[in-house]
Each structure stands twice: as structure tokens, then as C-alpha cells.
Amino acid sequence: MNTLTDWVREKGYQPQDLPLYYEACTHSSYANEHNNGVPDNERLEFIGDSVLQIWSADTLYHMKPVMHEGKMTTIRAQTVCEQTLARLNQQLGWYNFLRLGVGEERSGGRTRPSILADQFEACIGAIYLDLGYGAAKAVLDEYMKPLISASKPEDVTDYKTQLQEYVQTDNRKTIQYRLLEETGPSNAPTFRMGVFLDDICMGIGESSTKKRAEQKAAKEAIRKLAC
């Protein structure tokens, strides 16, 4: 297989809008290096994220035994998090179809979780737009649904939701996440995020993505609040 359309055909579907699948696999670094109107996958990522949200909500709602809203929210956040989407991308082999800029390729972009997760969402968005929700749902049912009941490793634990639930009994308290520092080159930055409870910094986390840094900050805050 050389393209995403080859993968889709192997699943028994007949893709119609072929440029859509190339767009899903085009990173902004590639588009920026080719000044010929090549679109990147960010718009399709937006669509794919929405498909994942409705699919996960519908799947969790119909699971037995019935779960309360808080548990469904936590499991959904764990299931559609960056690390999980990146792993699924690698499992499916979609990362092989990525079109990256020269610099991004050299710096390891093809294995960077944030890029893989974004591409996964974009590919789901392309499948949805070209073949409909049924085809996108079939892919997610086959590859993502088994993860919902699987045990979650630490790196996909949703500490942000846990922290929110920990303090939500006191409506006077507010939680904010703030960027404290950004270091490193633009193609491989490191973000230092802080979580503030009523303007008091309760935790700090660092990672290559803001989302992961926020999770680390929330984990530290939970540890302090539990003491």
C-alpha cells in the first residue's frame, strides 16, 4: 500500500474524492514548502475530531452496564486522547502516507504523537466526507471500540477531568491552565504549562504538546490536593 486510498480499498470501500485523502495526509510543513496551493490537513482534522466526539458519545451511551455522565466523560477523554490516536495511527500504518516537509521529516515528525494524532483525525474526517458516517463508524468500531473497555496506561489517564471533578463540589473555585514558557525550535517546541486554582499555581507540567503538559500539571495538582 502506498496511499490512504489503497488502505480504504482494502477495507472494501471505493473512494470517490481522491484528493481528499491526500489532503488528510498532508502536514502543514509540506504545504508550506510547496507554494502550489496544496492544502494541509487541519480542516479535515477539525471534521474528524467532531466525528470522533459523536461516535464516542454514542458508543458510550449504548454500552452496558449504563454509566453515569461523569464516567462517560472520563472514558471518552481517555479514548480520544492524543496518545491513543497516535498509537492507532501507527497500528493502522497511516503514518506511512504522511507528506511532511523536509525539516519536519528530519526532526522525527513521522513519529511525533501530536502529528500522528492530528493525521488520524484528518483521515477519519476524509473517510466521513467521502464515504459517509457509516464507513467512518465501521473503522472506529473495529479499531477504537476495543480500547474503550481496555485498561488505560498512565499516559492516557485524564487527570484534567479528575481534577475538575475533585474541586467541582466547591463552585467558588476556578481552574485555569496557563502557558508559562515555550522553549526549543518551532518544529519541536517544549511547553511548560501551569494549572491555577483561584490564581494559585497548584501544578506544573512540561511536554512537546500543550495538552500533555496540562495533563502533567493536573496530575501534580491532584497529588497536592490529596495530601
matplotlib code that plots the C-alpha trace (Angstrom):
import matplotlib.pyplot as plt

x = [0.0, 1.3, -1.6, -4.5, -6.9, -5.2, -5.9, -9.5, -9.9, -8.5, -11.3, -13.8, -14.8, -14.5, -13.1, -14.5, -12.8, -9.2, -7.6, -9.4, -7.3, -4.1, -5.1, -5.7, -2.1, -0.6, 1.1, 1.3, 5.1, 4.7, 2.1, 4.3, 7.2, 5.0, 3.6, 1.2, -2.0, -1.5, -3.9, -2.8, -4.9, -6.0, -9.6, -10.1, -8.7, -11.5, -14.1, -12.5, -12.4, -16.2, -16.8, -14.8, -16.8, -20.2, -19.0, -17.5, -20.6, -23.0, -20.9, -20.6, -24.3, -25.3, -22.8, -23.9, -24.0, -25.3, -22.7, -23.3, -22.3, -19.1, -17.7, -18.6, -16.9, -13.7, -13.6, -14.3, -11.4, -9.1, -10.2, -9.8, -6.7, -3.5, -1.5, -4.3, -4.9, -1.2, -1.0, -3.9, -2.3, 0.8, -1.3, -3.1, 0.0, -1.4, 1.8, 3.5, 1.2, 2.2, 3.5, 6.0, 8.3, 12.0, 12.8, 9.8, 10.8, 14.4, 13.4, 11.3, 7.9, 6.7, 6.8, 5.7, 2.5, 0.8, 1.3, 0.1, -3.0, -3.8, -3.4, -5.6, -8.4, -7.9, -8.1, -11.4, -12.6, -11.8, -13.5, -16.6, -16.8, -16.2, -18.0, -20.3, -20.7, -21.3, -17.8, -16.1, -18.1, -17.1, -13.4, -13.8, -15.9, -13.2, -10.1, -11.1, -14.1, -11.9, -9.9, -12.9, -13.0, -9.3, -7.2, -5.7, -1.9, -0.8, -0.1, -3.7, -5.2, -7.4, -6.0, -7.7, -11.1, -10.2, -9.0, -12.2, -14.3, -12.1, -12.9, -16.4, -18.1, -16.9, -18.5, -16.3, -13.1, -12.0, -9.4, -7.2, -4.4, -1.7, 1.3, 4.3, 7.1, 7.8, 11.3, 13.0, 12.8, 9.4, 9.2, 9.9, 8.8, 8.6, 5.6, 5.6, 2.0, 0.7, -2.7, -4.1, -6.7, -8.1, -4.8, -2.7, -0.3, -1.0, 0.9, 3.4, 3.9, 6.2, 5.8, 6.0, 2.3, 0.2, -2.4, 0.1, 1.7, -1.7, -2.3, 1.0, 0.2, -3.2, -1.6, 0.7, -2.2, -4.2, -1.3, -1.0, -4.7, -4.9, -2.2]
y = [0.0, 3.4, 5.7, 6.0, 5.3, 1.9, 1.2, 2.3, 0.0, -2.9, -2.4, -2.9, 0.7, 2.6, 6.1, 8.8, 12.1, 11.0, 14.5, 14.5, 11.5, 13.2, 16.3, 14.2, 13.1, 16.5, 18.2, 22.0, 21.7, 20.1, 22.5, 25.5, 24.1, 23.7, 27.0, 25.5, 25.6, 22.2, 22.3, 20.9, 18.6, 21.0, 21.5, 17.7, 17.4, 19.6, 17.5, 14.2, 15.5, 16.1, 12.6, 11.1, 13.0, 12.0, 8.4, 8.0, 9.7, 7.4, 4.3, 5.0, 5.9, 2.5, 0.4, -1.9, -1.6, 2.0, 4.6, 8.0, 11.1, 11.7, 8.3, 8.6, 11.9, 10.5, 7.4, 9.4, 11.8, 8.8, 7.1, 10.0, 11.5, 12.3, 9.2, 6.8, 8.3, 8.3, 4.6, 3.8, 5.7, 3.5, 0.3, 1.2, 2.3, 5.6, 7.4, 5.9, 8.0, 11.3, 14.1, 16.1, 19.0, 18.2, 19.7, 18.1, 14.7, 15.1, 16.1, 12.9, 14.3, 11.0, 9.5, 12.6, 11.8, 15.2, 14.9, 11.3, 12.1, 15.1, 12.9, 10.2, 12.7, 14.1, 10.7, 9.9, 13.3, 12.4, 9.0, 10.6, 13.3, 10.9, 7.8, 8.9, 8.3, 4.6, 4.0, 6.1, 4.4, 1.0, 1.9, 3.3, 0.3, -2.1, -0.4, 2.1, 0.4, -2.3, 0.4, 1.7, -1.4, -1.9, -0.8, 2.6, 3.2, 6.2, 8.3, 8.4, 8.9, 12.0, 13.9, 17.2, 15.7, 14.1, 17.4, 19.1, 16.5, 16.9, 20.6, 20.9, 20.5, 24.0, 26.3, 29.1, 27.5, 28.0, 26.1, 27.7, 26.4, 28.9, 28.7, 29.6, 29.1, 27.8, 26.7, 24.9, 25.2, 25.9, 22.4, 20.7, 23.0, 22.2, 23.7, 24.4, 24.7, 25.6, 24.8, 27.5, 27.1, 30.5, 32.1, 29.8, 27.6, 24.0, 22.1, 22.5, 20.1, 20.1, 18.2, 18.6, 19.4, 21.8, 19.1, 16.7, 19.4, 20.3, 16.7, 16.5, 19.8, 18.4, 15.2, 17.2, 19.3, 16.2, 14.8, 18.1, 18.3, 14.7, 15.2]
z = [0.0, -1.0, -0.2, 2.2, -0.7, -1.1, 2.6, 2.1, -0.9, 1.1, 3.6, 0.8, 0.0, -3.2, -2.5, -4.8, -3.8, -4.1, -3.4, -0.1, 1.1, 0.0, 1.9, 5.0, 4.9, 4.2, 7.1, 7.2, 6.9, 3.5, 2.3, 3.3, 1.3, -1.8, -3.0, -5.4, -3.4, -1.7, 1.3, 4.7, 6.8, 9.5, 8.2, 7.9, 11.4, 12.6, 10.9, 12.2, 15.8, 15.6, 14.2, 17.0, 19.6, 18.3, 17.7, 21.2, 22.9, 21.0, 21.7, 25.5, 25.8, 24.5, 26.5, 29.2, 32.1, 31.9, 33.0, 34.6, 32.7, 34.7, 33.9, 30.2, 30.0, 31.6, 29.4, 26.2, 27.1, 27.7, 24.5, 22.1, 23.7, 21.7, 22.8, 21.9, 18.5, 17.7, 18.7, 16.4, 13.6, 14.0, 14.2, 11.0, 9.2, 8.2, 9.2, 6.2, 4.0, 5.7, 3.5, 5.6, 5.0, 4.7, 8.1, 9.9, 8.4, 9.5, 13.1, 13.6, 12.7, 11.3, 14.9, 16.8, 18.7, 18.1, 14.3, 14.2, 16.3, 14.0, 10.9, 12.4, 13.0, 9.4, 7.9, 9.8, 8.5, 4.9, 5.2, 6.7, 4.0, 1.1, 2.2, 4.9, 8.7, 8.3, 6.8, 9.5, 12.2, 10.8, 11.1, 14.6, 15.7, 14.5, 15.8, 18.5, 20.3, 21.8, 23.6, 25.5, 27.8, 27.8, 30.9, 30.3, 30.9, 32.8, 29.8, 28.7, 32.1, 32.0, 35.0, 33.9, 34.2, 37.6, 38.8, 37.7, 39.4, 42.6, 43.0, 41.4, 44.7, 45.6, 42.9, 44.2, 42.9, 39.3, 37.4, 34.7, 32.6, 31.5, 29.3, 31.5, 28.9, 25.4, 24.5, 21.7, 17.9, 16.3, 14.8, 18.1, 20.9, 24.6, 26.5, 30.2, 31.5, 34.9, 36.4, 38.7, 41.4, 42.2, 40.9, 43.0, 40.9, 42.0, 39.4, 36.5, 33.6, 30.6, 27.3, 23.5, 23.4, 25.4, 26.1, 27.5, 29.6, 31.0, 32.0, 33.8, 35.6, 36.6, 37.9, 40.2, 41.4, 42.3, 44.2, 46.3, 46.9, 48.1, 50.7]

ax = plt.figure().add_subplot(projection="3d")
ax.plot(x, y, z, "-o")
ax.set_aspect("equal")
plt.show()
